[in-house]
Structure formats: C-alpha cells, structure tokens
Amino acid sequence: ALNEGGSGRTDKPLEEGGRVVVQTIHVGEKTPVNYRIEATNPGGHSSTPVKENAIYELADAVARIRDFDFPLMLNDTTRAYFSKAGAARSDAMGKAMVAIAANPADSQAEALLNTDRAFHSMLRTTCVATLLDGGHANNALPQRAGANINCRIFPGASAEDVLKTLETVIADPKMTVVRTDNRGPDAKAPPLNPAIIGPAEKLVAKYYPGVPMVPVMSTGATDGVFLSAVGIPSYGPPGFFGNPDGNGVHGLNERVSIQSVFTGRDLLTELVTAYAF
C-alpha cells in the first residue's frame, strides 16, 4: 500500500538559492506509546513543608528521563539511510553517517549524529515529557504529581520493555509508571522490496537528476501499522520536498512550495502507473 512519509529535503529554501539534496521513500516507522509517571505523598499544610514532596520527586524523575538515552539500534532501513545519505554529503556529519552504518559501536560517530535531533531520534527509542500536573491548592503540600511521557519505540523493541526501562531510570520505587494508551499493533519494518524501491529510484533520477533516493524510517506515526499487522506492507513514495526547517509541519504556518506540489504530483502519477502495470 502507498502511505505518507516519503519526501525530499533541500539544503536551504529555494528562494534563497537552495536545491533538493535528497529524496526519501518511507519504509517503516516507530510505535508511539504514552506512559504516566506519578508520585503520591500524604500532603499537609504548606506552612510546615517536608523534603518528601510529590512535585520534587516528579521533577527528579523527569530530569533522569531527560538525561537518559536509549541504546543505539539499526535495522535494514536505517542502515541503508545513513550509508547512502551520508555518502552524498561531504561534511563531517556525512562521514559519521557512513561510519555508524558500518559500525554501530563507533562512539565518536554516534556522538556527532546525536547533535542532530532527527538523527538522534532515528537511532533509538526516545521518550520525552510532554504534559505535567500536580498539587491541588496554593497552601497545601502536593499529594499527587504526574507527567505524561511520550515514547517513540524503535521497531523490534516492546512497550513493556520500555516501561521497565523507565522504572529503572527513575529509580524511585515510590513512583508508578503506567501505560495509558494502546493505539494498536506495534510497528514492523517492511522489507526493502526491489519491486517497490526500483521504480521509485528511476523516477527520482528522472525528476531530480543527481539526487539520491534513500529509504527512511519515520520517527512519527502513520496508519501504515494497521496494514502491516494484516500482512500488507506500506511505503511512502518520494516526490515532494521541504526545507530543513520542516516547513512548519503540524503548525498554523504549515506550507509547501508550488514547485514541490507540481513535481511531486507528476512523479507520483507516473509511480502509481508503474506499480499498476
């Protein structure tokens, strides 16, 4: 099935003299899972404070999660992405991309890649605090404080293992960690099927001469996981492109260039025809 997620990227906006430097085909994604971490205390009057405070305990737990990185992981898609996209660059980041694809234990390459938020996320499961709540009155010690921890789980890792890791990282038996949602099946990495990849590569070469097309694993989430769960792999075709700033995706200023729309439309039309016949 054809999905969202494939695209391209410029080195800077076209109006500033930029050009498309890479096209991607979406091959797999992470599994989004939310957890609630919560601290509870007896409470009391704020005029007689104690060290045991639900808000302090929550703050300590959130700080530990902030400072923790899940271990590096690669699959066929991300290994191909870093190898091919890195080879198309001439800077230190490109060399680090190629190095990590060849040797995931290369700590120097990983350290440099971790300075790029997108690469850091593609290399591992990530968890981040997104919502906070706590206390019930200005003059009372908090009896409860909690946070939502939004995790994006690398294919092959389980939500239960991530929960156990969060418990270990927080290292406070008084706090609870509970999964709060179940969006559906876990994400699975589709195969790099030549029958899918080949036609897309040919059309990228036609519409974007000299621009490499590489497979990419989305760090977000799509409905493709529901198709994969019943044996229908999904792929996000290339064709469109955006700027390094993300074009305001999901924001009130989300935008796309006219050239991207029309070139992407033409490439996608030919690609669907190629797959059909």
C-alpha positions in Angstrom: 0.0 0.0 0.0 1.1 3.6 -0.6 1.4 5.7 2.5 2.6 9.1 3.6 6.1 9.8 4.9 8.3 9.8 1.8 9.6 13.2 0.7 12.7 15.2 -0.1 14.8 17.8 1.6 16.6 21.0 0.4 19.8 22.3 1.7 18.0 25.7 2.2 14.8 27.3 0.9 14.6 27.5 -2.9 14.1 31.3 -2.7 17.5 31.5 -1.0 19.2 29.6 -3.8 18.6 26.1 -2.3 18.3 22.8 -4.1 16.9 19.4 -3.4 19.7 17.3 -1.9 17.9 14.0 -1.1 14.7 12.2 -1.8 13.3 9.5 0.6 10.9 6.6 0.5 9.2 5.9 3.8 9.9 2.3 4.9 8.7 1.7 8.4 8.1 3.8 11.5 8.2 3.8 15.3 5.5 2.8 17.7 4.1 5.7 19.7 3.2 4.9 23.3 2.3 7.2 26.2 3.1 6.4 29.9 2.1 8.2 33.0 4.6 8.6 35.8 3.2 9.6 39.1 4.3 10.5 42.7 2.0 10.5 45.7 2.5 11.8 49.2 0.5 12.3 52.4 0.5 16.1 51.9 -0.2 18.6 54.6 -0.2 22.3 55.1 2.4 24.3 53.2 3.4 26.2 56.3 5.2 23.1 57.5 7.0 21.7 54.5 8.9 18.5 54.3 11.5 17.1 51.9 9.2 14.4 50.8 7.2 16.3 48.2 5.4 14.8 45.2 6.4 17.6 42.9 10.1 17.4 43.9 10.0 13.6 43.3 8.4 14.1 39.9 10.9 16.7 39.0 13.7 14.4 39.9 12.2 11.6 37.8 11.7 13.8 34.7 15.3 15.1 35.0 16.5 11.5 35.0 14.5 10.7 31.8 15.8 13.8 30.2 19.4 12.7 30.8 18.9 9.1 29.6 19.5 7.9 26.1 18.1 4.5 25.0 20.8 2.3 23.3 21.5 2.8 19.6 19.6 0.5 17.3 19.8 0.0 13.5 17.7 -2.0 11.0 17.9 -2.5 7.3 16.1 0.7 6.5 18.1 3.0 8.9 21.4 1.3 8.0 20.7 2.0 4.3 19.6 5.6 5.1 22.8 6.5 7.0 25.0 4.8 4.5 23.5 6.3 1.3 22.5 9.7 2.6 25.9 10.1 4.3 27.8 9.2 1.2 26.0 12.0 -0.6 27.4 14.5 1.8 31.0 15.9 2.0 31.0 17.1 5.6 31.8 15.6 8.9 28.2 14.6 9.6 28.1 12.7 6.3 31.3 10.8 7.3 29.7 10.0 10.7 26.5 8.7 9.0 28.6 6.3 6.8 30.6 5.2 9.9 27.7 4.4 12.1 26.1 2.3 9.3 29.3 0.3 9.0 30.0 0.1 12.8 27.1 0.9 15.3 29.7 0.8 18.1 31.5 3.8 16.7 31.0 6.1 19.7 32.6 9.2 18.1 30.3 8.9 15.1 27.3 8.4 17.4 28.2 11.5 19.4 28.2 13.7 16.4 25.0 12.2 15.0 23.3 12.8 18.4 23.8 16.6 17.9 21.2 16.4 15.1 17.8 15.9 16.6 16.4 13.9 13.7 19.4 11.6 13.5 19.4 11.1 17.3 15.7 10.0 17.1 16.3 7.7 14.1 18.9 5.8 16.0 17.0 4.7 19.1 13.8 4.6 21.1 13.1 8.1 22.5 10.9 9.2 25.5 10.1 12.8 26.4 7.9 14.6 29.0 5.0 16.4 27.2 2.5 17.2 30.0 2.6 17.9 33.7 0.1 18.2 36.5 0.4 18.3 40.3 -0.9 19.7 43.5 -4.4 20.9 44.4 -4.1 24.2 46.3 -1.7 27.1 46.7 -1.4 26.5 50.5 -1.2 22.7 50.6 1.7 20.2 50.1 1.0 18.3 46.9 -0.4 14.8 47.4 -0.1 13.9 43.7 2.1 15.0 40.8 2.3 13.3 37.4 3.7 13.6 33.9 2.9 12.2 30.5 5.9 10.6 28.9 5.6 10.2 25.1 7.8 7.4 23.7 8.5 6.6 20.1 9.6 2.9 20.2 12.1 1.6 17.6 10.7 -1.4 15.6 11.6 -4.6 17.4 11.5 -3.2 20.9 8.4 -3.7 23.1 6.3 -1.3 25.1 6.7 -3.5 28.1 10.5 -3.3 27.9 10.3 0.4 27.6 8.1 0.6 30.7 10.7 -1.4 32.7 13.5 0.8 31.4 11.6 3.9 32.6 11.2 2.3 36.0 14.9 1.6 36.1 15.9 5.1 35.0 13.5 6.8 37.5 14.9 4.5 40.3 12.2 5.5 42.8 10.0 2.7 44.0 7.5 5.2 45.4 6.7 6.4 41.8 4.4 4.5 39.5 4.8 4.0 35.7 1.7 3.0 33.8 1.0 2.7 30.1 -2.0 4.9 29.3 -2.9 4.1 25.8 -2.8 1.3 23.2 -3.0 2.8 19.7 -2.9 -0.6 18.1 -0.3 -3.0 16.7 3.4 -2.5 17.1 5.2 -1.1 14.1 7.1 -3.6 11.9 9.8 -2.7 9.4 8.7 -3.6 5.9 11.2 -5.2 3.6 13.3 -3.2 1.2 11.4 -4.8 -1.8 13.2 -4.1 -5.1 9.8 -4.1 -6.9 8.9 -1.1 -4.8 12.3 0.6 -4.5 13.4 0.2 -8.1 10.6 2.1 -9.9 10.8 4.9 -7.3 14.6 5.2 -7.9 14.1 5.5 -11.6 11.6 8.3 -11.3 13.6 10.2 -8.8 16.5 10.1 -11.3 14.2 11.5 -13.9 12.7 14.3 -11.9 15.6 15.1 -9.6 18.8 14.2 -11.6 21.8 13.5 -9.5 19.7 13.5 -6.2 20.0 10.2 -4.3 16.9 8.4 -3.1 17.2 6.6 0.2 14.9 4.6 2.4 13.9 6.3 5.7 12.2 5.2 8.9 9.8 7.7 10.1 10.2 8.8 13.8 6.5 9.8 13.7 3.4 7.5 13.2 1.1 6.7 10.4 -1.9 4.4 9.8 0.5 2.1 7.9 1.0 0.0 11.1 -2.6 -1.3 10.8 -2.0 -2.6 7.3 1.4 -4.1 8.3 -0.4 -6.0 11.0 -2.5 -7.9 8.5 0.4 -8.6 6.1 0.2 -5.5 3.8 3.5 -3.6 4.0 3.2 0.1 3.3 5.6 2.6 1.7 5.6 6.4 1.5 6.7 7.4 -2.1 9.2 10.2 -2.8 8.4 13.2 -5.0 7.6 16.2 -2.8 10.2 18.1 -0.8 10.5 20.5 2.1 13.1 22.8 3.7 15.4 22.0 6.6 13.2 23.9 9.0 10.4 21.4 8.4 8.0 23.8 6.7 6.0 24.3 9.9 4.6 20.8 9.7 1.5 20.4 12.0 1.7 24.2 12.8 -0.5 27.1 11.9 2.1 28.1 9.3 2.5 24.8 7.6 3.4 25.3 4.0 4.9 23.7 0.8 6.4 25.2 -2.3 4.5 25.3 -5.6 7.4 23.5 -7.3 7.2 20.7 -4.8 3.4 20.2 -5.3 3.6 20.0 -9.1 6.8 18.0 -9.3 5.5 15.6 -6.6 2.2 15.2 -8.4 3.8 14.3 -11.7 6.2 11.8 -10.1 3.5 10.2 -8.1 1.3 9.8 -11.1 4.0 8.0 -13.0 4.9 5.9 -10.0 1.4 4.6 -9.4 1.2 3.8 -13.1 4.5 1.9 -13.0 3.3 -0.1 -10.0 0.0 -0.9 -11.6 1.4 -2.1 -14.9 
